[in-house]
Amino acid sequence: MNQMEIGSFIAKKRKEKNYTQAILAEKLRVSNKTISKWETGKSMPDYAVIQNLCSELDISLSELMDAEENESNSIRPYDEEQILELIRRTQNLENQRTSLYGAILIVMGIALLTLSFVVGGSNLRDFCSGILLGLSIVEMLAGVYMLARGFSKQQ
C-alpha cells in the first residue's frame, strides 16, 4: 500500500469521471484540500469516507488499496470488510499515539516546572529558572493540544 500510488489512482479515476477536486469533495462532503492531500499522497482517506469514495469512483476497496483496477477473474486473499477494519484500527492507533505524545509532553512539562523551582539564587540561575518555567508552560500547552486532538479524532 503506497500512498503516492493510491493518490495517483484516485486522481486518475476522478479525471475519468470528469470530476474536479471540488466536485468530488462536494459529493463526499469533504474539502477540496482533502482531495488534494489524498491525490498527492500526503494523507489517506478516512475509513468513514472510503466506501463513499469507492462508490463515487466506481472502484472496489481492494482496487483502491492496490492502486490498480482488478481483472475480472482475479482472486483476492482478503475481503473489503477486513480492509475497512484494518484501516479503522490503524487510524485509531495513530490517534492513540497522538494522545500518548500529548501525555508525555504534559509530564515532561511538569518535570521542567518542578526543576525551575529548584534552580535559582543567582542572576544566572534565575535566568535558567525562567527559561525552564517558560519551556514547561509551552510543553504542557502543546501536550494539552495534542491530547485534545487525539481524543477528538477518536470520536
Residue frames as a rotation matrix with the C-alpha (Angstrom) as fourth column:
MET 1
0.588 0.809 0.000 0.00
0.809 -0.588 0.000 0.00
0.000 0.000 -1.000 0.00
ASN 2
-0.599 -0.801 0.015 1.79
0.796 -0.593 0.123 3.07
-0.089 0.086 0.992 -1.29
GLN 3
0.066 0.681 -0.729 0.12
0.521 -0.646 -0.557 6.42
-0.851 -0.343 -0.397 -0.52
MET 4
-0.474 -0.299 -0.828 1.58
-0.456 -0.721 0.521 8.08
-0.753 0.625 0.206 -3.61
GLU 5
-0.993 0.113 -0.024 0.29
0.044 0.563 0.825 5.31
0.107 0.819 -0.564 -5.89
ILE 6
-0.334 0.923 -0.190 -3.12
0.909 0.263 -0.322 5.35
-0.247 -0.281 -0.927 -4.23
GLY 7
-0.051 0.261 -0.964 -3.25
0.130 -0.955 -0.265 9.13
-0.990 -0.139 0.015 -4.61
SER 8
-0.779 -0.290 -0.555 -2.36
-0.493 -0.261 0.830 8.90
-0.386 0.920 0.060 -8.30
PHE 9
-0.853 0.516 0.080 -5.02
0.499 0.760 0.417 6.23
0.154 0.395 -0.906 -8.75
ILE 10
-0.080 0.834 -0.546 -7.65
0.731 -0.324 -0.601 8.43
-0.678 -0.447 -0.584 -7.08
ALA 11
-0.256 -0.080 -0.963 -6.68
-0.337 -0.927 0.167 11.33
-0.906 0.367 0.210 -9.36
LYS 12
-0.973 -0.146 -0.178 -6.82
-0.219 0.346 0.912 9.08
-0.072 0.927 -0.369 -12.44
LYS 13
-0.600 0.800 0.011 -10.26
0.799 0.598 0.061 7.69
0.042 0.045 -0.998 -11.58
ARG 14
-0.044 0.558 -0.829 -11.55
0.436 -0.736 -0.518 11.17
-0.899 -0.384 -0.211 -10.69
LYS 15
-0.516 -0.236 -0.824 -10.43
-0.530 -0.667 0.523 12.52
-0.673 0.707 0.219 -14.07
GLU 16
-0.977 0.201 0.074 -12.00
0.195 0.690 0.697 9.55
0.089 0.696 -0.713 -15.87
LYS 17
-0.192 0.956 -0.220 -15.33
0.957 0.133 -0.257 10.55
-0.217 -0.260 -0.941 -14.30
ASN 18
-0.275 -0.038 0.961 -14.70
0.541 -0.832 0.122 14.19
0.795 0.553 0.249 -15.39
TYR 19
0.786 0.448 -0.427 -14.86
0.591 -0.342 0.730 15.36
0.182 -0.826 -0.533 -11.79
THR 20
0.110 -0.731 0.674 -12.88
-0.270 -0.674 -0.687 18.27
0.957 -0.106 -0.272 -10.47
GLN 21
-0.766 -0.403 -0.501 -11.47
0.376 0.351 -0.858 18.03
0.522 -0.845 -0.117 -6.98
ALA 22
-0.840 0.484 0.247 -14.22
-0.538 -0.677 -0.502 20.41
-0.076 -0.554 0.829 -5.86
ILE 23
0.040 0.901 -0.432 -16.99
-0.831 0.270 0.486 18.26
0.555 0.340 0.759 -7.34
LEU 24
-0.055 -0.121 -0.991 -15.65
0.210 0.969 -0.130 15.07
0.976 -0.215 -0.028 -5.76
ALA 25
-0.941 -0.326 -0.093 -15.16
0.173 -0.228 -0.958 16.89
0.291 -0.918 0.271 -2.45
GLU 26
-0.529 0.817 0.228 -18.76
-0.844 -0.536 -0.038 18.11
0.091 -0.212 0.973 -2.52
LYS 27
0.226 0.621 -0.750 -20.07
-0.522 0.727 0.445 14.61
0.823 0.291 0.489 -3.22
LEU 28
-0.091 -0.370 -0.925 -18.02
0.520 0.775 -0.360 13.18
0.849 -0.513 0.122 -0.32
ARG 29
0.865 0.458 0.207 -18.71
0.133 -0.605 0.785 16.15
0.485 -0.651 -0.584 1.99
VAL 30
0.308 -0.843 -0.441 -15.03
0.808 -0.014 0.589 16.93
-0.503 -0.538 0.677 2.50
SER 31
0.537 -0.167 -0.827 -12.93
-0.281 -0.960 0.011 19.90
-0.795 0.227 -0.562 1.41
ASN 32
0.967 -0.225 -0.117 -11.18
-0.067 0.218 -0.974 20.05
0.244 0.950 0.196 -1.94
LYS 33
0.154 -0.943 0.295 -7.91
-0.936 -0.235 -0.262 20.42
0.317 -0.236 -0.919 0.01
THR 34
0.155 -0.020 0.988 -8.60
-0.593 0.798 0.109 16.99
-0.790 -0.603 0.112 1.49
ILE 35
0.930 0.197 0.309 -8.93
0.132 0.608 -0.783 15.54
-0.342 0.769 0.539 -2.02
SER 36
0.682 -0.730 -0.042 -5.68
-0.486 -0.410 -0.772 17.26
0.547 0.547 -0.634 -2.96
LYS 37
0.007 -0.680 0.733 -3.91
-0.977 0.152 0.150 15.74
-0.213 -0.718 -0.663 0.06
TRP 38
0.513 0.225 0.828 -5.13
-0.153 0.973 -0.170 12.28
-0.845 -0.039 0.534 -0.94
GLU 39
0.989 -0.019 0.148 -4.03
0.149 0.209 -0.966 12.71
-0.012 0.978 0.210 -4.54
THR 40
0.455 -0.881 0.130 -0.56
-0.638 -0.424 -0.642 13.97
0.621 0.210 -0.755 -3.60
GLY 41
0.238 -0.326 -0.915 -0.06
0.355 0.906 -0.231 11.14
0.904 -0.269 0.331 -1.12
LYS 42
-0.558 -0.443 0.701 0.11
-0.411 -0.587 -0.698 13.45
0.721 -0.678 0.146 1.92
SER 43
-0.559 0.426 0.712 -2.76
-0.676 0.262 -0.688 11.62
-0.480 -0.866 0.141 3.61
MET 44
-0.948 0.304 -0.091 -5.12
0.215 0.827 0.519 8.72
0.233 0.473 -0.850 3.15
PRO 45
-0.218 0.944 0.247 -8.93
-0.433 -0.320 0.843 8.80
0.875 0.077 0.478 3.04
ASP 46
-0.605 0.119 0.788 -10.53
-0.780 0.114 -0.616 8.28
-0.163 -0.986 0.024 6.45
TYR 47
-0.975 0.209 0.081 -12.27
0.217 0.971 0.099 4.96
-0.057 0.114 -0.992 6.95
ALA 48
-0.262 0.934 -0.241 -15.59
0.303 -0.157 -0.940 6.82
-0.916 -0.320 -0.242 7.36
VAL 49
0.236 0.297 -0.925 -15.31
-0.640 -0.669 -0.378 8.24
-0.732 0.681 0.032 3.82
ILE 50
-0.662 -0.748 -0.048 -13.52
-0.506 0.399 0.764 5.46
-0.553 0.530 -0.643 1.99
GLN 51
-0.477 0.548 0.687 -16.62
0.605 0.772 -0.195 3.46
-0.637 0.323 -0.700 0.97
ASN 52
0.606 0.708 -0.364 -18.31
0.257 -0.607 -0.752 6.57
-0.753 0.362 -0.550 -0.44
LEU 53
0.016 -0.708 -0.706 -15.11
-0.717 -0.500 0.485 7.42
-0.697 0.498 -0.516 -2.32
CYS 54
-0.828 -0.343 0.443 -15.02
-0.026 0.814 0.581 3.96
-0.560 0.470 -0.683 -3.88
SER 55
-0.047 0.887 0.459 -18.67
0.765 0.327 -0.555 4.13
-0.643 0.325 -0.694 -4.92
GLU 56
0.612 0.237 -0.754 -18.25
-0.150 -0.902 -0.405 7.62
-0.776 0.361 -0.516 -6.43
LEU 57
-0.153 -0.781 -0.606 -15.24
-0.869 -0.185 0.458 6.46
-0.470 0.597 -0.650 -8.45
ASP 58
0.767 0.563 -0.308 -16.86
-0.641 0.696 -0.325 3.10
0.031 0.447 0.894 -9.33
ILE 59
-0.182 -0.846 -0.500 -14.00
-0.502 0.518 -0.693 1.06
0.845 0.125 -0.519 -7.89
SER 60
0.700 0.332 -0.632 -13.74
0.317 0.649 0.692 -1.57
0.640 -0.685 0.349 -5.20
LEU 61
0.886 -0.376 0.271 -11.88
-0.428 -0.440 0.790 -1.08
-0.178 -0.816 -0.550 -1.95
SER 62
0.459 -0.752 0.472 -9.26
0.446 0.655 0.610 -3.62
-0.768 -0.070 0.637 -2.98
GLU 63
0.423 -0.285 0.860 -8.71
0.841 -0.229 -0.490 -1.72
0.337 0.931 0.143 -6.24
LEU 64
0.846 -0.087 0.526 -8.19
-0.193 -0.969 0.151 1.46
0.497 -0.230 -0.837 -4.25
MET 65
0.761 -0.560 0.328 -5.73
-0.326 0.108 0.939 -0.19
-0.561 -0.821 -0.100 -1.84
ASP 66
0.275 -0.661 0.698 -3.84
0.706 0.632 0.320 -1.86
-0.652 0.405 0.641 -4.70
ALA 67
0.015 -0.175 -0.984 -3.97
-0.316 -0.935 0.161 1.38
-0.949 0.309 -0.069 -6.73
GLU 68
-0.876 -0.199 -0.440 -4.92
-0.474 0.186 0.860 -0.56
-0.090 0.962 -0.257 -9.85
GLU 69
0.131 0.974 -0.183 -8.01
-0.991 0.130 -0.020 -1.96
0.004 0.184 0.983 -11.45
ASN 70
-0.283 -0.141 0.949 -8.71
-0.382 0.924 0.024 -5.63
-0.880 -0.355 -0.316 -10.78
GLU 71
-0.825 0.087 -0.559 -9.02
-0.492 0.376 0.785 -8.04
0.278 0.923 -0.267 -13.61
SER 72
0.075 0.996 0.040 -12.45
-0.899 0.050 0.435 -9.64
0.431 -0.069 0.900 -13.77
ASN 73
0.675 0.186 -0.714 -11.15
-0.044 0.976 0.213 -13.11
0.737 -0.113 0.666 -12.82
SER 74
-0.403 -0.894 0.198 -8.69
-0.271 -0.090 -0.958 -12.05
0.874 -0.440 -0.205 -10.11
ILE 75
0.527 0.480 -0.702 -8.92
0.499 0.493 0.712 -13.56
0.688 -0.726 0.021 -6.64
ARG 76
0.000 -0.474 0.880 -8.15
-0.554 -0.733 -0.395 -11.52
0.832 -0.488 -0.263 -3.51
PRO 77
-0.444 -0.230 -0.866 -6.99
0.452 0.777 -0.438 -13.17
0.774 -0.586 -0.241 -0.29
TYR 78
-0.849 0.183 -0.496 -8.91
0.393 -0.409 -0.824 -10.56
-0.353 -0.894 0.276 1.76
ASP 79
-0.028 0.895 0.445 -12.36
0.955 -0.106 0.275 -9.07
0.294 0.433 -0.852 1.67
GLU 80
-0.157 -0.003 0.988 -13.48
0.216 -0.976 0.031 -5.46
0.964 0.218 0.154 1.88
GLU 81
0.857 0.496 0.141 -14.67
-0.050 -0.192 0.980 -5.74
0.513 -0.847 -0.140 5.48
GLN 82
0.559 -0.738 -0.378 -11.21
0.812 0.394 0.431 -6.86
-0.169 -0.548 0.819 6.55
ILE 83
-0.336 -0.680 0.652 -9.64
0.780 -0.589 -0.213 -3.93
0.528 0.437 0.728 4.74
LEU 84
0.233 0.517 0.824 -12.05
-0.057 -0.838 0.542 -1.45
0.971 -0.173 -0.166 6.34
GLU 85
0.964 0.114 -0.241 -11.41
0.212 0.216 0.953 -2.91
0.161 -0.970 0.184 9.79
LEU 86
0.163 -0.982 -0.100 -7.65
0.986 0.158 0.060 -2.69
-0.043 -0.108 0.993 9.26
ILE 87
-0.333 -0.232 0.914 -7.92
0.441 -0.895 -0.066 0.96
0.834 0.381 0.400 8.17
ARG 88
0.621 0.640 0.452 -10.14
-0.130 -0.484 0.865 1.80
0.773 -0.596 -0.217 11.15
ARG 89
0.849 -0.332 -0.412 -7.76
0.523 0.409 0.748 0.12
-0.080 -0.850 0.520 13.60
THR 90
-0.141 -0.946 0.291 -4.73
0.959 -0.203 -0.196 1.83
0.244 0.251 0.937 12.06
GLN 91
-0.138 0.147 0.979 -6.34
0.122 -0.979 0.164 5.25
0.983 0.142 0.117 12.35
ASN 92
0.889 0.456 0.051 -7.34
-0.024 -0.064 0.998 4.54
0.458 -0.888 -0.045 15.96
LEU 93
0.496 -0.789 -0.362 -3.74
0.859 0.387 0.335 3.59
-0.124 -0.477 0.870 16.76
GLU 94
-0.355 -0.607 0.711 -2.49
0.693 -0.682 -0.236 6.82
0.628 0.409 0.662 15.18
ASN 95
0.312 0.557 0.769 -4.93
-0.172 -0.763 0.623 8.82
0.934 -0.327 -0.143 17.32
GLN 96
0.953 -0.008 -0.304 -3.82
0.287 0.354 0.890 6.95
0.101 -0.935 0.339 20.44
ARG 97
0.043 -0.999 0.024 -0.20
0.987 0.039 -0.153 7.71
0.152 0.030 0.988 19.57
THR 98
-0.229 -0.051 0.972 -1.04
0.219 -0.976 0.000 11.42
0.948 0.213 0.235 19.33
SER 99
0.750 0.566 0.343 -2.74
-0.231 -0.262 0.937 11.28
0.620 -0.782 -0.066 22.73
LEU 100
0.724 -0.554 -0.412 0.25
0.690 0.558 0.461 9.45
-0.026 -0.618 0.786 24.21
TYR 101
-0.278 -0.828 0.486 2.64
0.792 -0.484 -0.372 12.10
0.544 0.282 0.791 22.89
GLY 102
0.132 0.426 0.895 0.43
-0.153 -0.884 0.443 14.74
0.979 -0.195 -0.051 24.48
ALA 103
0.965 0.238 -0.107 0.51
0.045 0.249 0.967 12.99
0.257 -0.939 0.230 27.85
ILE 104
0.304 -0.933 -0.191 4.29
0.951 0.309 0.006 12.63
0.053 -0.184 0.982 27.65
LEU 105
-0.304 -0.394 0.867 4.64
0.433 -0.868 -0.243 16.33
0.849 0.302 0.434 26.88
ILE 106
0.570 0.578 0.584 2.50
-0.287 -0.526 0.801 17.23
0.770 -0.624 -0.134 29.88
VAL 107
0.899 -0.281 -0.335 4.56
0.436 0.528 0.728 15.01
-0.028 -0.801 0.598 32.21
MET 108
-0.064 -0.976 0.208 7.80
0.963 -0.116 -0.245 16.47
0.263 0.185 0.947 30.85
GLY 109
-0.046 0.134 0.990 6.38
0.098 -0.986 0.138 19.97
0.994 0.103 0.032 31.30
ILE 110
0.908 0.392 0.150 5.55
-0.133 -0.072 0.989 19.22
0.398 -0.917 -0.013 34.94
ALA 111
0.557 -0.781 -0.283 9.09
0.824 0.478 0.304 17.89
-0.102 -0.402 0.910 35.45
LEU 112
-0.314 -0.673 0.669 10.58
0.717 -0.630 -0.297 21.06
0.622 0.387 0.681 33.95
LEU 113
0.388 0.539 0.747 8.26
-0.141 -0.766 0.627 23.18
0.911 -0.349 -0.221 36.09
THR 114
0.968 -0.064 -0.243 9.48
0.250 0.335 0.908 21.39
0.023 -0.940 0.341 39.20
LEU 115
0.147 -0.987 0.060 13.08
0.989 0.146 -0.030 21.81
0.021 0.064 0.998 38.08
SER 116
-0.071 -0.153 0.986 12.55
0.389 -0.914 -0.114 25.53
0.919 0.375 0.124 37.51
PHE 117
0.808 0.401 0.432 11.58
-0.233 -0.456 0.859 25.96
0.541 -0.795 -0.275 41.18
VAL 118
0.770 -0.589 -0.244 14.70
0.598 0.534 0.598 24.10
-0.222 -0.606 0.764 42.33
VAL 119
-0.205 -0.862 0.463 17.07
0.947 -0.294 -0.129 26.22
0.248 0.412 0.877 40.24
GLY 120
0.672 0.394 0.628 17.52
0.292 -0.919 0.264 29.78
0.681 0.006 -0.732 41.49
GLY 121
0.616 -0.411 -0.672 19.54
0.711 -0.076 0.699 32.01
-0.339 -0.908 0.246 43.77
SER 122
-0.425 -0.756 -0.498 21.86
0.318 -0.639 0.700 33.98
-0.848 0.139 0.512 41.48
ASN 123
-0.034 0.408 -0.912 21.21
-0.693 -0.668 -0.272 36.02
-0.720 0.623 0.306 38.35
LEU 124
-0.653 -0.284 -0.702 22.29
-0.731 0.479 0.486 33.18
0.198 0.831 -0.520 36.07
ARG 125
-0.946 0.325 -0.004 20.27
0.308 0.890 -0.335 30.61
-0.105 -0.318 -0.942 37.99
ASP 126
-0.241 0.895 -0.374 17.22
0.026 -0.379 -0.925 32.87
-0.970 -0.233 0.068 37.99
PHE 127
-0.219 0.079 -0.972 17.61
-0.920 -0.350 0.179 33.29
-0.326 0.934 0.150 34.22
CYS 128
-0.885 -0.158 -0.437 17.83
-0.312 0.899 0.307 29.49
0.344 0.409 -0.845 33.76
SER 129
-0.756 0.655 -0.010 14.86
0.363 0.407 -0.838 29.05
-0.544 -0.637 -0.546 36.07
GLY 130
-0.100 0.723 -0.683 12.80
-0.467 -0.640 -0.610 31.46
-0.878 0.259 0.402 33.94
ILE 131
-0.456 -0.122 -0.881 13.73
-0.879 0.214 0.425 29.63
0.137 0.969 -0.205 30.76
LEU 132
-0.982 0.083 -0.169 12.76
0.106 0.985 -0.135 26.29
0.156 -0.151 -0.976 32.33
LEU 133
-0.485 0.853 -0.192 9.47
0.153 -0.134 -0.979 27.78
-0.861 -0.504 -0.066 33.51
GLY 134
-0.080 0.428 -0.900 8.69
-0.828 -0.532 -0.180 29.09
-0.555 0.731 0.397 30.03
LEU 135
-0.689 -0.248 -0.681 9.61
-0.630 0.670 0.393 25.79
0.358 0.700 -0.618 28.40
SER 136
-0.934 0.354 0.048 7.46
0.264 0.773 -0.577 23.86
-0.241 -0.526 -0.816 30.85
ILE 137
-0.203 0.903 -0.379 4.43
-0.207 -0.418 -0.885 26.03
-0.957 -0.102 0.271 30.11
VAL 138
-0.129 0.096 -0.987 4.88
-0.981 -0.155 0.113 25.70
-0.142 0.983 0.114 26.35
GLU 139
-0.879 -0.282 -0.385 5.40
-0.350 0.929 0.118 21.95
0.324 0.239 -0.915 26.66
MET 140
-0.749 0.656 0.091 2.29
0.287 0.445 -0.848 21.48
-0.597 -0.609 -0.522 28.79
LEU 141
-0.008 0.758 -0.653 0.17
-0.559 -0.544 -0.625 23.58
-0.829 0.360 0.428 26.41
ALA 142
-0.372 -0.188 -0.909 1.42
-0.902 0.303 0.307 21.54
0.218 0.934 -0.283 23.44
GLY 143
-0.998 -0.012 -0.056 0.61
0.004 0.958 -0.287 18.37
0.057 -0.287 -0.956 25.40
VAL 144
-0.401 0.913 -0.072 -2.94
0.034 -0.064 -0.997 19.53
-0.915 -0.403 -0.005 26.15
TYR 145
0.009 0.367 -0.930 -3.42
-0.900 -0.403 -0.167 20.41
-0.436 0.839 0.327 22.47
MET 146
-0.640 -0.332 -0.693 -2.18
-0.655 0.708 0.266 17.00
0.402 0.624 -0.670 21.32
LEU 147
-0.919 0.368 0.141 -4.33
0.178 0.707 -0.685 15.19
-0.351 -0.605 -0.715 23.89
ALA 148
-0.117 0.928 -0.355 -7.42
-0.276 -0.373 -0.886 17.10
-0.954 -0.005 0.300 22.81
ARG 149
-0.099 0.013 -0.995 -6.64
-0.991 -0.093 0.098 16.47
-0.091 0.996 0.022 19.13
GLY 150
-0.902 -0.296 -0.314 -6.16
-0.326 0.944 0.047 12.75
0.282 0.145 -0.948 19.75
PHE 151
-0.729 0.676 0.107 -9.39
0.262 0.420 -0.869 12.43
-0.632 -0.605 -0.484 21.72
SER 152
-0.033 0.757 -0.653 -11.42
-0.575 -0.549 -0.607 14.45
-0.817 0.356 0.453 19.20
LYS 153
-0.330 -0.145 -0.933 -10.31
-0.922 0.262 0.286 12.20
0.203 0.954 -0.220 16.33
GLN 154
-0.998 -0.062 0.013 -11.18
-0.063 0.964 -0.260 9.05
0.004 -0.260 -0.966 18.27
GLN 155
-0.434 0.901 0.017 -14.84
0.194 0.112 -0.975 10.02
-0.880 -0.419 -0.224 18.43
